[in-house]
Amino acid sequence: MGMSMGKIKIDALIDNTYKTIEDKAVIYLYLINSILKDRDFKPYFYVELHKEKVENEDIEKIKEFLLKNDLLKFVENIEVVKKIILRKEKEVIKIIATHPQKVPKLRKIKECEIVKEIYEHDIPFAKRYLIDNEIIPMTYWDFENKKPVSIEIPKLKSVAFDMEVYNRDTEPNPERDPILMASFWDENGGKVITYKEFNHPNIEVVKNEKELIKKIIETLKEYDVIYTYNGDNFDFPYLKARAKIYGIDINLGKDGEELKIKRGGMEYRSYIPGRVHIDLYPISRRLLKLTKYTLEDVVYNLFGIEKLKIPHTKIVDYWANNDKTLIEYSLQDAKYTYKIGKYFFPLEVMFSRIVNQTPFEITRMSSGQMVEYLLMKRAFKENMIVPNKPDEEEYRRRVLTTYEGGYVKEPEKGMFEDIISMDFRCHPKGTKVVVKGKGIVNIEDVKEGNYVLGIDGWQKVKKVWKYEYEGELINVNGLKCTPNHKIPLRYKIKHKKINKNDYLVRDIYAKSLLTKFKGEGKLILCKDFETIGNYEKYINDMDEDFILKSELIGILLAEGHLLRRDIEYFDSSRGKKRISHQYRVEITVNEDEKDFIEKIKYIFKKLFNYELYVRRKKGTKAITLGCAKKDIYLKIEEILKNKEKYLPNAILRGFFEGDGYVNTVRRAVVVNQGTNNYDKIKFIASLLDRLGIKYSFYTYSYEERGKKLKRYVIEIFSKGDLIKFSILISFISRRKNNLLNEIIRQKTLYKIGDYGFYDLDDVCVSLESYKGEVYDLTLEGRPYYFANGILTHNSLYPSIIISYNISPDTLDCECCKDVSEKILGHWFCKKKEGLIPKTLRNLIERRINIKRRMKKMAEIGEINEEYNLLDYEQKSLKILANSILPDEYLTIIEEDGIKVVKIGEYIDDLMRKHKDKIKFSGISEILETKNLKTFSFDKITKKCEIKKVKALIRHPYFGKAYKIKLRSGRTIKVTRGHSLFKYENGKIVEVKGDDVRFGDLIVVPKKLTCVDKEVVINIPKRLINADEEEIKDLVITKHKDKAFFVKLKKTLEDIENNKLKVIFDDCILYLKELGLIDYNIIKKINKVDIKILDEEKFKAYKKYFDTVIEHGNFKKGRCNIQYIKIKDYIANIPDKEFEDCEIGAYSGKINALLKLDEKLAKFLGFFVTRGRLKKQKLKGETVYEISVYKSLPEYQKEIAETFKEVFGAGSMVKDKVTMDNKIVYLVLKYIFKCGDKDKKHIPEELFLASESVIKSFLDGFLKAKKNSHKGTSTFMAKDEKYLNQLMILFNLVGIPTRFTPVKNKGYKLTLNPKYGTVKDLMLDEVKEIEAFEYSGYVYDLSVEDNENFLVNNIYAHNSVYGYLAFPRARFYSRECAEIVTYLGRKYILETVKEAEKFGFKVLYIDTDGFYAIWKEKISKEELIKKAMEFVEYINSKLPGTMELEFEGYFKRGIFVTKKRYALIDENGRVTVKGLEFVRRDWSNIAKITQRRVLEALLVEGSIEKAKKIIQDVIKDLREKKIKKEDLIIYTQLTKDPKEYKTTAPHVEIAKKLMREGKRIKVGDIIGYIIVKGTKSISERAKLPEEVDIDDIDVNYYIDNQILPPVLRIMEAVGVSKNELKKEGAQLTLDKFFK
């Protein structure tokens, strides 16, 4: 550290930055009592070359490159150093720059040819300093000895600061609205400074606003730490803007520096050099889990304090009236900001120390960023180079790569007592199981890694458990097991309200079968247990060549062909013709089918000792594997002739791998064949029959390019038959087998007795004694396998990382390849500890030591300041340590129009068409795209943008999904992990499906960006696929004289023959303008050099032109040609060819290139609304009528004039405007797809047009839509797609919309709803959330930059997980992340298993905690003793540093669902996770009821009392014994009531108050009561003073206020909604089976 210490010995670093002094960067270290400056630290980065060692000539080349690019002047020095890059040490070049701001310029060095990569060029200079130097921020530091001297938090003067500003009806504007007052609060209390007199003791009055600003600066300079709440984005930027008006500098820095406000991502950062500005808003968002993050909400949730609240828009009134309440409100803002600051400050200090960055930076970092800087510090110490952040291409690749997440056990629902919390059975020898490849074997002979026959087919054995046992065995139908072993039984549900075909599968302890459960359920058997076992033994003994030949038959039937032909050729050596006999066997597959390709190659090598040739089809992923040897051809031909003699299983495996697929939507295995392959499909069906696999066989018809076609389909659908398929046949590739296993796992067992694979049997139980070894298996997948033919049950992250040494720099090292354990195909170094494990180990050991110290201090009663500091540190250490459903409408921009399509159908269709280009990532399919775009929005500017779609993605999904309905009528279905965007506290944030809440403001478009393209319709091209009967008499007229045609014909022939005899300048110029050729005139030799730009297009054009010459009818100045003659060539003809053409029939012609201008758009607006197309025979002739019906008289004339302007004809006849023109009819029918009265459609081309064209369309649309003189702000539509089109069209011109489903009528579309807006965005409130289970494909888009797109007119996003798996992480590793979660699942499952064997019943376990009770009632002391014994036992089995820790004893707890539970300890402290407490805008009766219910359950353990509390409240409500004040519902206005067009109760009340002359503003809280009646709820909302207790709507309060906060809890303890309402007791399933 190159700086003078002077007299500084002990001080604390609170901030650092750098300044430029005399063109040099100087590091400033701000201590509490002084400032240190380091002038010697220099900015640098590393350059890696393509070779291992750096030579002198390499340095010279680098210098030459820098000099050539005028960059050498920015380099102070160049050094050669040794650094570790991932696992390997090598020489790299260290470039030392003259200034940090020159480093970005020097990055150009990457373009030097000898440079492989550059590193550490993007680490901010001041942060780099703290990485490289031994100094810990926020610690009393001994600068002489370079070490900390105390764990005490430095004594810093801190203050909270807040401002109130003049607030009119809108957001305050610093250019206009003054600061009214500033409030401060420190350890001695608070004051408010203002320039107006108020009657309040804590006030200081100055002269004016200018003096107020000076006083703010003067006051803040007295403190080291400044707390604000949203000061980054509001207080400091506003203060600076107002100060600028008065010419005041905000010199708040410790050395007199100016306040610096910088953009940091989507937010601002208000930085004061030398002082610590802590904005508590981002900290609250990071550390608290709330629905809202206002200061009032945070204070209430942290401290239970109701802070004084004044709506911002009422501040003006309080100011005008000199109301001292305003002073108190301002003072409380500062007081509670200070209180929150003191609460969080110790934790942030610990983060600062651990991560080694200043508190200003730490408080604005995400957890992932903290981890990154921690790893960078460790990397520096280990001499490792820090990896670069990913570029966009690498980032997207990472995002598209997924893996299975961590394990969470579904909890035992209900209430339990004597719960212990920890943070983290068997069959005798001779029991028979079926092992893949071996047949039926004894359980003791099963090995780890074997596959056994399980509930879902083959399941891998992860662990074989073996124990010595002496005691009783339960004999269940011949299957012997220990008493605590579980046997699954199937029960038929006999309840009148439950489907009679539904079944329940329950795990029953074997010992229970001796008593009450005997005979109630059915054992589940495998009908084919012995058959499968014998088959596996048979296969194991079979000759491999026979199996391979069988597989080859199937492969060839699916993807292969045998070619045998005789080719005549001239043999010059013999002077005569000869015959070449060619024999070829070829198989065509997709290059991504790696497993399939390797198998095919292996078959040919093993059977014929032949290496197949490989030929690639240009421009596709199709490759052909072939063999041209006659002897092999003849052998294969013979094999195929005798195919019936070969192994059906293997034939089917080869065939289904080639032509079959797994349909994850229908959850079936499918294969289909064309009509030419009937014999082949029947042969395959016969093989399935031989194996006893049931299937459906059917045909489906379809049309393609005007041709009617038919295909035959085989579909294997039932769970039993899919399992038999997976066992007896399976696929060759891992990918298809994984998909097959997934759909099997998702198939239900509700008809388990009806399947061929399963069977049922009555339970027959006996008891016998046994001494010896007992065994159990742990399987991958579901924990059930078949033993003796009967289904039987089988028996964290940071620690895992350390134990297995998981880190990107230890992954798949060469030194340990043969000795390390393989996990998911990967291994980790055993010789050198990785960067991440070492960092984590230090953190965990540090935390363990702290907790030990804390425990000792607690035992002797030393709960003092040191204890609290240790607690903060250990907490800080702990902290550090998915898609859209198919039926949603996607808005996609293609080259020829904007389409509104169902996302599933659209992506499925494109993937079918381009199946050879699909890439696979796990079970995800990815299709990269080039020419697709979509609407997106920028989260910072909040403006709509058109962005490129980089890829389309789909993958199967099985799990929870949500249907989210917004106030505007928009709905969207998303998976639980897919994100939307919500507006919260002035910011746009992502919100996952799981976290969307009622009342959230979701971001939807208000204004979409116009593509603004000049749209020209090429009619000849667009009619290619029209019905030939309708286009056969069309004629194209080209306006060129015959002489030009003759010259052009000759020119084309000469160019084709490369012999240009006569040059016609106008012809070659014309061909150049068409884009067919380019030419260069060489004047010296009078020659034209011509180059054909596209041979295929040139040939097509010549064929087209030859046809025109041959069949054209030439008249003066023009040529007529029948459209049908040239139709087949038109697709390849340049558009320009038709610029001087017309097209039409006897009834008139129009320009072949039709420009979509304002006039045509207006015509389409009229026609889409009320237009009809009608073809009819009149007097032997076909009339093609185009009409617009039933418009208002004043618009009918305008419509007729528009007809004439656009198409030259149109007349008014009674109630319609009509014309007869065949070509216009065809354009509307086939191109614009309009005119169907039952199915409205807006031309897709219109969406690409300019805003003025779209407005013209809408003008025509609105005028034609009118059928009265009322306004046209509301429309009805039956078709949801048409409605989405309309919404987008109105959004393109900046008109927001909403739509409402109308029963039996479709949808109602409303324009300009008065919703909140932010620039191009509209804020749409969540009204309904419906959760449901979904299985099938889900879909996603990869969108450039913004990563969001438009679905159902709602902006949607996607999301990521975990640091190692975080795509923008420097130390990213998908493999490491996947292995960590895999091992996490593994050890959690093993811990559960061991706990239950030990005697515990595990209630719930996930990566956060472990909750269990003892199997029978014992004392608390005994329970804790057993818990400690189990901890010691399990920790001896867990790897390395992975330990289970006893966390505590809970008196009682309620478990509801995953991650939702409540517990109470002995001291009455309640722990609640995931249970939604009543919201503060609910009535008091809801709050009181929920609190009393939780007290009854947790404190007293009385379900009956809890039930009675609810029933009594409902009874009192019905008898009108509730206080009226407890029924008031309070809701806050989120915008001006005048902007609402809604029937929300609080809005109606607000409007009523405004009509009475009362002033209502945004943010006001409205109180109301719902009264009985038949009108809507909004119309039944009344002011409390207007309501008598007899008027209330009892049922509304029961169903919407009393029950929602308690129902989920009560259902978990077995009480139904009907029981609570006393509407007839409804038994739960648990009661039914008791």
C-alpha positions, 0 to 999 in steps of 0.5 A, a space after each residue: 500500500 503506497 501511502 504515508 500512514 502519518 500518525 494514523 494507527 487505528 481507525 476504520 475504513 467507511 468508504 473509498 473511491 478514486 479521484 483524478 489529480 494531475 491526470 493520475 488516478 489517486 485512491 481515496 480511503 475515507 476513515 472515520 477521522 481522516 483521509 488516506 490517499 494512495 497514488 501508487 495503485 494502478 489499474 490493470 488487466 490480463 491478456 491471455 495468448 493462444 500459447 502457454 509461454 509468453 516470448 519477447 516477440 509476443 510483447 513486441 507484437 502487442 506493443 505494435 498492435 497498440 501503437 498502430 491503434 494509437 493506444 500505446 500512450 495509455 499503457 504505463 507498463 507491460 509485465 509477464 506474470 503466472 496466473 491460474 486460469 480455471 485449473 491450469 497455471 500459465 503465463 499471461 500478460 499484465 497490462 498496466 494502464 495510465 488511468 482507469 478510464 483508459 482501460 475500456 479503450 485498451 480492450 481493443 487489444 482482444 482483436 490482436 491475432 495472438 490474443 485469445 482472451 482478456 480478463 479483469 478489465 471490467 472490475 471497477 477501480 475502487 472495488 479492485 483496490 479492496 480486492 487486492 489489499 489487506 484492509 477490511 471495511 467497517 472494522 477498527 483496523 491496525 494500519 501498522 500491523 495490518 490486522 483488525 483489533 476488535 469485532 466492535 462496529 465502529 462508532 459512527 454518527 448517524 442520522 435519518 433524513 427525509 423531505 416533504 415537497 409540494 405535491 399537486 394532483 400529479 407527481 411532484 416536479 422539481 422544476 416547479 414544486 418546492 421543498 417544504 420541509 426536511 426532517 432529521 432524527 438521530 440518537 438524541 431525537 429529531 427536528 423538522 426544518 421548514 420556512 413556515 410557522 407551525 405549532 410543534 415543539 420539534 420545529 426550526 424555522 428558516 427564511 425560505 426554501 433556499 435557506 432550507 437547502 443550505 441548512 440541509 447541507 449543513 446538517 448532513 455534514 455533521 454525520 458519518 451515516 445518512 439513512 434514507 428511504 428511497 433517497 437514491 431515487 427521490 430525496 437526493 435527486 430532488 434536493 440536487 435539482 432544487 439546489 441547482 435552481 438557486 445555484 447551490 452546490 451540494 458539497 456533502 462529501 467528507 473532503 467537500 465533494 459534490 453529491 454524485 447521482 449515477 444510474 445503476 441499472 434501473 435505479 439511481 445511486 446517490 453517492 456522497 464520498 466519505 459518508 455512508 448513504 444507506 437507502 433502506 428501500 433496496 435493503 428492505 426489498 432484499 431482506 423482507 418478504 412483503 407484498 408492499 414496501 412502503 415505509 409504513 408497511 416496513 415499520 408495521 411488519 418489523 415493529 408492529 407500529 402503525 405510523 402516521 400516514 398522510 396521502 402525498 396529495 393532501 400535504 398541500 392542504 396541511 401546508 396551507 392550513 398550518 396543520 401541525 399534523 404535517 410536522 408530526 408526519 414528517 418527523 415520524 418519517 425520519 424517526 422510523 427511517 432511523 429505527 429501520 436503519 439501526 435495525 439493519 445496519 449491523 447486518 449490513 456491516 457484517 456483509 461489508 466485512 465478509 465481502 470486503 466492500 464498502 457499506 455504500 456498495 454492499 447495501 446496493 448489491 444483490 446476494 449474487 453480486 455479494 457472492 461474486 465479490 467474495 469469490 473475486 477476493 478469494 481468487 486474488 489470494 489464490 492467484 487465480 484469474 477471475 472469469 469474465 461475465 458472459 456475453 449475450 450469446 453465452 448468457 442466452 445459452 446458459 438461460 436455455 439450459 435447465 436442470 431438476 431443482 431441489 427436493 421438498 417433501 410434501 408435509 404431513 398436513 395437520 396439527 402436531 405436538 412435541 416437534 423437534 426441528 433439525 436444520 438438517 425399513 426392510 425385506 429378508 434374504 431370498 426376497 425376489 426382485 427383477 433386475 434389468 439384464 439379469 432376470 429374477 434375483 435375490 435382493 441380497 444380490 442387487 448391486 448399486 447401479 442396477 435397474 430393478 422393476 419398479 412402479 414406473 418401469 426400470 428404476 436405478 438403484 442408488 443405494 442397497 441397505 443392509 442391516 442385522 435384524 432379530 425379531 418378527 417379520 410380517 408375511 404379506 401374501 408371501 412378501 416378508 418384511 419388517 413391521 415398520 416397512 411400508 406396503 402401498 395399498 389401493 383403496 376404492 373411494 366410496 363417497 357419494 360426492 367423489 367420482 366412483 372410479 377414483 382410487 386412493 393409493 396409501 402407504 400402510 405400515 406392514 404391522 398395521 395390516 395385522 389389525 384395522 387395515 386388513 382387508 380394506 385395501 388391495 395389494 398392487 401386483 405386477 401381472 408380468 413379474 415372472 414373464 419380464 424376469 424370464 425375458 431379461 434372463 433370456 436376453 442376457 443369454 442371447 447372442 448380441 448379433 441376433 439382437 443387433 440384426 433385429 434392431 437394424 430391421 426396425 431402423 431400416 423400416 423407419 429411416 432407411 432404404 435399400 437402393 439397387 440400380 444398374 447404370 450404363 456407362 462408356 468404358 473408354 479403356 475397352 471402347 464399349 458400353 458397360 453396366 455398373 451394378 450399384 448397391 447402397 444401404 442408406 439411413 437418414 437421421 438428424 445430426 443431433 440424434 447422437 445416441 442413435 447415430 452411434 448405435 447405427 455405426 456400432 451395428 454396422 461395425 459389429 455385424 459387418 466390420 464396416 465404417 459407414 460413410 456420412 453425407 450431409 444435406 446442404 442447409 439442413 441438419 439431415 445426415 445420411 449414413 450409408 454403405 455401398 458394398 454389395 455383399 453387405 447389401 445382400 446380407 441386409 436384404 436377406 435379414 429383411 426378408 426373414 424379419 418375422 424370425 427376429 426379436 420383436 422387442 429389438 425390431 420395435 426399439 429400432 423402429 420407434 427410435 427412428 419414426 416414433 416420438 413421445 407426445 408429452 401433451 397427450 402423454 403417449 408414445 406415437 408413430 405414424 406412417 403415410 398411406 404407402 406404408 400400410 403393410 409396414 404399420 400393420 407389421 409393427 402392430 403385429 409385433 406389439 400384439 405379440 408382446 401384449 402391448 395394447 395400442 390405438 390404431 387409427 387414421 387421420 386425414 389432412 390437406 397439404 398444398 391442396 392435396 388430400 392426404 391420409 396417415 396411419 397412427 399407432 398410439 400407446 397411451 395407458 400407463 400399464 402399456 407405456 411401462 411395458 413398452 419401456 421395459 420390453 422395448 424402450 428407445 435407443 436414445 437417452 433423450 426419448 427414454 427420459 421423456 418416456 419415463 417422465 410421462 409414465 411418472 405423471 400418469 395417474 394410478 386411479 384405474 390401477 386394476 384395469 391395466 395389463 401391467 398391474 393386478 390387484 389382490 386381497 391382503 393376506 397377513 401372517 406373523 413369523 420370527 426371523 434372525 439374520 440380514 434384512 435389505 432395502 433399496 433406495 431408488 431414483 424416481 418414485 420409492 416403489 419397487 416390486 418384490 416377490 411380484 408385490 409393490 413395496 416401498 423403499 426405504 445440504 447445498 453448501 456442505 455438499 459443495 465443500 464435501 464434494 469439492 464442487 467448483 468450476 475450477 475442479 470440474 472434470 480435472 484430468 488428474 482425478 479422472 480415474 479415481 473420483 466418484 462419477 456424479 451425473 457423468 462428472 467428477 471433481 478434483 481430489 488433490 486441490 481444493 476449489 475456489 468456491 468450496 474453500 470460500 464456503 468452508 471458511 464462511 461455514 467454519 466461521 459461522 460454526 465458531 460464532 454459534 459455539 461462542 454464542 451458545 457458551 455466552 447464552 449458557 452463562 447469561 451473557 446476552 450483551 452487545 458482543 452476543 448481538 454482534 455475533 448473531 448479526 455476523 452468523 446471520 449474514 454468513 448464512 444469507 451468503 451461503 419456468 413458461 407459458 401454456 399453449 393456448 395463450 395468444 402470442 403476438 409475433 412480427 413476421 416479414 409479411 405481417 403481425 400475427 396473433 397466434 396460439 403460442 403452442 400451435 405456432 411453435 409446434 408448427 415451426 418445430 415440425 417444419 424445421 425439425 432438422 434444425 431443433 437443438 436439445 438441452 435436457 428435455 427442452 427443444 430450442 429452435 433458433 430464428 432469424 426473421 421473427 420479431 416481437 413487441 417488448 419493453 425497456 424496463 428503464 425507459 418504459 417505452 415499447 420496442 420491437 425486438 428480435 426473437 432469437 429462439 423458440 423454446 418448448 419443454 414438457 411441464 408437470 406441475 402447478 400453473 396459474 390462470 391470472 385474470 386482470 381487471 381489464 379482462 386480460 387473462 394469462 396462464 403461466 407456470 409457477 416459475 414464469 414471471 410477469 411484471 408488476 408496478 410497485 412503489 414507482 418501479 417495475 419488478 418481476 413477479 413469478 406466477 407463485 408470487 402474483 397476488 390479488 391487487 398487484 398492478 401488472 404491466 400491459 401495453 398502452 402504446 405499441 411501437 409501429 413497424 412503420 413499413 410501406 406495405 405493398 401486396 404482391 397479388 400474383 404471389 399471394 394468390 398462388 395457393 388459391 382455389 384453381 377454379 377461382 383463379 383459372 380465368 385471371 389474366 396478368 397484363 404487363 405494360 411493355 411492347 413486344 419489341 422489349 419482350 423479344 430483346 429481353 428473351 435474347 438477352 436472357 438466352 445470351 447470358 445463360 449461354 455466356 455469349 452476349 452477342 448484342 447488348 441491349 442496355 435497357 434489358 441488362 439494366 432491367 435485369 439488374 434492377 430485378 436483382 438477377 444480375 450485376 454487370 460492369 462495362 469495360 469501355 476500353 474493349 467495349 465489353 460487358 462483364 455480367 455476373 448472375 447473382 442467384 442461379 436458381 432465381 435466374 433460371 426461374 425467371 427465364 422459365 417464367 419469361 419463356 412461358 410469357 413469350 410462348 402463351 402471351 397475347 401481345 397487343 399494342 404496348 402490352 402483353 396479356 398472359 393467363 395467370 394459371 400459366 405462370 403461377 408455378 414460377 411466380 414464387 421466385 420472381 422479384 416483386 419489381 417485375 409486377 410494378 407495371 402489371 395489372 391483374 384481374 378478370 372480366 369484371 375489372 383489373 387492379 394493380 398487381 402490386 397493391 399499396 396499403 395506403 390510407 385509402 385502402 386501409 379505410 376501405 378495409 376498416 369499413 369492410 372488416 366491420 360490416 363486410 360480406 363476400 358473396 359468390 352467386 350464379 346470376 343468369 348463367 354467370 358467376 357474380 363476385 359481390 363485395 358489400 358493406 351492410 347496415 351503416 348509418 346513412 351519413 357514413 354510407 355515402 362516404 363508404 361508397 366514395 371510398 369504394 370508388 377511390 380504391 377500386 373504381 366502383 361501388 354503389 349504394 343499394 338499400 342498406 348496403 354499398 356493393 360492387 362486383 369485381 372478381 379480383 377484389 373478391 379474391 384479394 379480400 378472401 385469400 390475402 386479407 382473409 376478410 368477409 366471413 360474417 361469423 369469423 372476423 379477421 383483421 388483415 395481418 399486413 395492416 399491423 406493419 403499416 405506419 400509424 397514419 394508415 392504421 388510424 385510417 383503418 380505425 376511422 373506417 372501422 369505427 364509422 362502420 361499427 356505429 349503428 346509432 348516434 351513440 359513442 363507439 367506445 365499446 364493441 362486442 366480439 365473439 372470437 378471442 383472437 379477433 379481439 386480441 388483434 383489435 387490442 393490438 391495433 388500438 395499442 399501436 396508435 396509443 389507445 389502451 383497451 380492456 375487454 370483459 367476457 359476456 355470458 353467451 355473447 363473447 367479449 366486450 372491448 372497451 377503449 380508453 379505460 381510465 387505468 394508471 399509465 407509465 409512458 408506453 405502459 398501462 397498469 392492470 390490476 389482478 382480480 382473480 388467481 386460479 391455481 391448477 395442475 397442468 401437464 403438457 408442453 409449455 412455451 417460451 421465447 428468447 427475446 433480444 435485450 429486454 427478454 420480455 414479450 407480449 402474450 394475451 396483450 400482457 408482457 411476460 418474462 422468464 427467470 433463473 435460479 442459484 449463483 452457480 446456475 445464474 447465467 450472468 455469473 462470472 463463476 457460472 457452471 451449470 454442471 456444478 449447479 445440477 450436481 449440487 441440487 442432485 446431491 441435495 435431493 439425495 441426502 435429504 431423502 437419505 436423512 428422512 429415511 434414516 430418521 424414520 428408521 430411527 423412530 421419528 415421523 418426519 412431518 416436513 423437510 426441505 433445504 431450509 429445515 427438518 421437522 419431526 415428531 417421535 413415533 409415540 408420546 414421550 416426554 420433552 426431555 426424552 424427545 430432545 435426547 433422542 434428537 441429539 442421538 439421531 444428530 450424532 448418528 446421521 452426522 457420522 453418515 453424512 459427507 464431510 462438513 455436511 451436518 444436521 444440527 439440532 435447532 430447537 423444540 416446538 410445543 406445537 405446529 400446523 403444517 399446511 402445504 410445502 413451505 407453509 407452516 406455523 410453529 410455537 416454542 415453549 416461550 410463546 415465540 411463533 415462527 410462521 412461514 408462507 402463511 398469508 396473514 390478513 392484509 391491512 386493507 381487510 376488515 377488523 373482523 377478519 384480523 381478530 378472527 385469524 389472530 384468535 384462531 392461531 392462538 387457539 391452535 398454537 397456544 392451546 392446541 384445540 381444533 374444536 376451540 378454533 372451529 368454535 371461534 369461527 362458527 361463533 363469529 359467523 353466528 354473531 354476524 348472522 344475529 347482528 351482534 358484531 360491532 359495525 366498526 369491525 365490518 368497515 373495509 379500508 381500500 386505498 385509491 391508486 389513482 384519481 377517481 375520475 380516471 376509473 371506469 370500474 365498479 370497484 366499491 371504494 371507487 364508487 364511494 370516492 365518486 359519491 363523496 366527490 359529488 358531495 363536494 368532498 376532496 378526494 385524491 390518489 392515496 386516500 383510504 376509503 372506508 365502506 361496508 357492503 350491504 345486502 341486495 341484488 345489485 353488484 357489490 360495488 353498488 352495495 358499498 355504503 359509507 359506514 355512517 349510512 349503514 345500520 347493522 341490520 343492512 349488512 350482507 352477512 354472506 359477503 362477510 362470511 365468504 370474503 372476510 372471515 373465511 379466507 384468512 383461516 380456511 387453509 389452516 383449518 382445512 389442514 387440520 381436517 375441518 372443511 368450509 361447510 363445517 365452519 359455516 355449519 352447512 352440513 358436515 363434509 368428511 375429509 378423506 382422512 376421516 373417511 378412512 378412520 
